[in-house]
Amino acid sequence: MSNGLSRLKALNEKLDKKIKYKQNLFDDKFSADSTIPTSANKVKTVPSHDIGSKSIEDRAQNMELLRRLFLELKINEKCPDFDNIFLYKAMNLAGIGLKDDDFGELRVGKYIQIIAISYDAIDGDKKKAKNVSLGYYGKGEMLDIQKKYKIIEFILRWRYEKGLQSLDNYIHLLGKLKTLSASPN
């Protein structure tokens, strides 16, 4: 019984160390300005955005910041035309966690890269995924903390805009369906 208890204590200490590490991952200013405090007792609520002027303003601001990061992170060296970054199907980040449980965490010994994914058609209907490195930033341990934040911000802002572009497409298709279903056959 005491063996099991000592194993639980050791596991608890290990979890406490990991929690402290994650809490110290970001500096206080970044945490205060850029994160949403959560706890097990509170339910996060996200205000719904209507398809109105506020969404247009949000998107314009997002695109402005995205364009600035595009130049600052030198992604324009690999993809000279800013609008072409939305031709990619997805964008991932190698070397830094983006999931809730490891958000912003550098993966030890890994290199930091922004990876864009496209699909090339091969032999008719088959498609092959193609990874393109849009930015290479060296070993994670050597990365400046502010640059890390900017890389994460670029990925999140790109995904935000890409998701809204998909939403625009579905709104268009639903409008088309409404027109079709309203017209007599």
Sequence and secondary structure as in RCSB ss.txt:
>XXXX:A:sequence
MSNGLSRLKALNEKLDKKIKYKQNLFDDKFSADSTIPTSANKVKTVPSHDIGSKSIEDRAQNMELLRRLFLELKI
NEKCPDFDNIFLYKAMNLAGIGLKDDDFGELRVGKYIQIIAISYDAIDGDKKKAKNVSLGYYGKGEMLDIQKKYK
IIEFILRWRYEKGLQSLDNYIHLLGKLKTLSASPN
>XXXX:A:secstr
 HHHHHHHHHHHHHHHHHHHHHHTSS HHHHHHH     TTS        SSHHHHHHHHHHHHHHHHHHHHTTG
GGT  SGGGGGGSSEEEEESB  SGGGTT B TT EEEEEEEEEEEETTTEEEEEEEEEEEEEEGGGS HHHHHH
HHHHHHHHHHHHHHHHHHHHHHHHHHHHHHHHS  
